[in-house]
């Protein structure tokens, strides 16, 4: 058996470390939290997507009593971008969260389904998507590509094996 290691790259800082475009994207993700529908979990998430053409698409999590019929903020935003601007590449995604019942001290990472959906767009556009994760206390984690959040991504070539 061979032992292998995976290295991922990411940056950690604060909101003040971001450039003006990135700060604006985080602010839009934060304001998107206000449209979240999360009466069951009380966990509110906002996401914003910046496209290569400068368009900004926002999304928030939308729960449903028939679990798991709801949808995460990240997928709401990227699916909306893909539907409204199918020929535009996603440049950056920012994600922010807040809870009605507990304090969030660190950034929240996208769930596996959102990471997989983001990786599909990255593969489709053949261009990396930067991910900015923001915490309520203004800590920031930046991954320059989705594969840094999902190192063993399932890609369409895997389907061609059958």
VMD Tcl script that draws the C-alpha trace (Angstrom):
set ca {
  {0.00 0.00 0.00}
  {1.27 3.49 -0.86}
  {0.70 6.42 1.47}
  {-0.14 9.66 -0.35}
  {-0.77 13.23 0.75}
  {-3.10 15.86 -0.63}
  {-2.17 19.51 -0.29}
  {-4.75 22.23 -0.52}
  {-4.13 25.94 -0.66}
  {-6.17 28.58 1.09}
  {-5.70 31.98 2.69}
  {-7.07 33.15 6.02}
  {-7.48 36.79 6.95}
  {-10.07 39.39 7.73}
  {-12.52 41.45 5.72}
  {-9.95 44.28 5.70}
  {-7.54 42.08 3.72}
  {-9.89 41.93 0.73}
  {-9.83 44.23 -2.28}
  {-12.85 46.46 -2.96}
  {-14.48 44.01 -5.40}
  {-14.17 41.12 -2.93}
  {-15.49 43.26 -0.04}
  {-18.50 44.25 -2.13}
  {-19.16 40.59 -2.93}
  {-19.03 39.66 0.77}
  {-21.35 42.57 1.63}
  {-23.84 41.29 -0.97}
  {-23.63 37.78 0.51}
  {-24.27 39.27 3.97}
  {-27.28 41.25 2.78}
  {-28.65 38.16 1.02}
  {-28.97 36.53 4.44}
  {-32.00 38.77 4.97}
  {-33.96 36.90 2.28}
  {-33.17 33.46 3.70}
  {-36.16 31.29 4.57}
  {-35.02 29.09 7.44}
  {-37.90 28.73 9.92}
  {-36.83 25.21 10.93}
  {-33.08 25.48 11.43}
  {-32.73 29.20 12.09}
  {-29.47 28.92 10.15}
  {-29.35 31.73 7.60}
  {-26.93 31.70 4.67}
  {-26.34 34.21 1.91}
  {-24.24 33.80 -1.22}
  {-23.21 36.10 -4.02}
  {-21.73 35.16 -7.37}
  {-19.65 37.49 -9.53}
  {-19.64 36.68 -13.25}
  {-16.91 37.58 -15.74}
  {-19.21 40.17 -17.32}
  {-19.55 41.98 -13.97}
  {-23.07 40.76 -13.19}
  {-23.74 39.93 -9.57}
  {-26.22 37.20 -8.62}
  {-27.33 36.64 -5.02}
  {-28.99 33.71 -3.31}
  {-30.09 32.63 0.14}
  {-30.98 29.29 1.64}
  {-34.61 28.25 1.25}
  {-35.88 25.55 3.60}
  {-38.97 23.42 3.27}
  {-40.83 21.34 5.82}
  {-40.42 18.35 3.47}
  {-36.71 17.88 4.11}
  {-34.53 17.83 1.99}
  {-36.62 19.80 -0.50}
  {-34.91 23.08 0.40}
  {-31.85 24.47 -1.31}
  {-28.63 26.01 -0.02}
  {-27.72 29.62 -0.76}
  {-24.71 28.65 -2.87}
  {-26.75 26.51 -5.25}
  {-29.58 29.07 -5.43}
  {-27.01 31.67 -6.56}
  {-25.02 29.54 -9.01}
  {-28.09 27.92 -10.56}
  {-29.67 31.35 -11.00}
  {-26.46 32.59 -12.63}
  {-26.35 29.55 -14.91}
  {-29.97 30.02 -15.88}
  {-29.85 33.78 -16.43}
  {-26.34 33.99 -17.92}
  {-25.57 30.54 -19.39}
  {-22.57 31.74 -21.41}
  {-20.87 33.67 -18.62}
  {-18.17 32.25 -16.39}
  {-18.39 32.41 -12.62}
  {-15.42 34.38 -11.32}
  {-15.97 34.39 -7.54}
  {-18.48 33.13 -4.98}
  {-18.81 34.65 -1.51}
  {-20.70 32.92 1.32}
  {-21.76 34.34 4.68}
  {-23.92 32.91 7.48}
  {-25.75 33.83 10.67}
  {-27.71 31.78 13.16}
  {-30.80 32.75 15.13}
  {-29.91 30.35 17.96}
  {-26.11 30.31 18.37}
  {-23.02 32.39 17.69}
  {-20.93 31.51 14.67}
  {-17.27 32.15 15.47}
  {-15.74 30.86 12.26}
  {-16.52 30.79 8.55}
  {-19.02 28.23 7.33}
  {-17.90 25.93 4.55}
  {-20.31 24.87 1.78}
  {-21.90 21.44 2.13}
  {-20.79 18.58 -0.10}
  {-23.68 19.01 -2.54}
  {-22.80 22.69 -3.02}
  {-19.12 21.89 -3.47}
  {-20.02 19.31 -6.11}
  {-22.32 21.77 -7.91}
  {-19.62 24.46 -7.84}
  {-17.06 21.99 -9.20}
  {-19.38 21.17 -12.11}
  {-19.45 24.84 -13.10}
  {-15.67 25.06 -12.71}
  {-15.24 22.03 -14.98}
  {-17.81 23.36 -17.49}
  {-16.13 26.74 -17.80}
  {-12.58 25.29 -17.65}
  {-11.64 28.14 -15.34}
  {-11.11 28.25 -11.58}
  {-13.77 29.76 -9.32}
  {-12.53 31.66 -6.28}
  {-14.46 30.97 -3.07}
  {-14.62 33.51 -0.22}
  {-16.02 32.22 3.07}
  {-17.00 34.92 5.56}
  {-17.80 34.65 9.26}
  {-19.97 37.07 11.27}
  {-16.82 38.28 13.07}
  {-15.26 39.15 9.69}
  {-12.80 36.27 9.45}
  {-12.21 35.27 5.83}
  {-11.05 32.06 4.17}
  {-10.24 32.21 0.45}
  {-9.80 29.17 -1.77}
  {-8.63 29.98 -5.29}
  {-10.44 26.98 -6.78}
  {-13.25 24.62 -5.85}
  {-10.91 21.63 -5.92}
  {-9.22 23.06 -2.81}
  {-12.53 22.53 -0.99}
  {-13.30 19.20 -2.67}
  {-10.07 17.33 -3.48}
  {-11.75 14.07 -4.63}
  {-14.32 15.67 -6.90}
  {-16.64 13.49 -8.99}
  {-16.36 14.68 -12.61}
  {-18.24 13.79 -15.76}
  {-15.30 11.72 -17.07}
  {-16.00 9.30 -14.21}
  {-19.36 8.52 -15.87}
  {-17.62 7.53 -19.11}
  {-16.05 4.52 -17.45}
  {-19.30 2.56 -17.67}
}
mol new
graphics top color blue
foreach p $ca { graphics top sphere $p radius 0.5 }
foreach p [lrange $ca 0 end-1] q [lrange $ca 1 end] { graphics top cylinder $p $q radius 0.2 }
display resetview
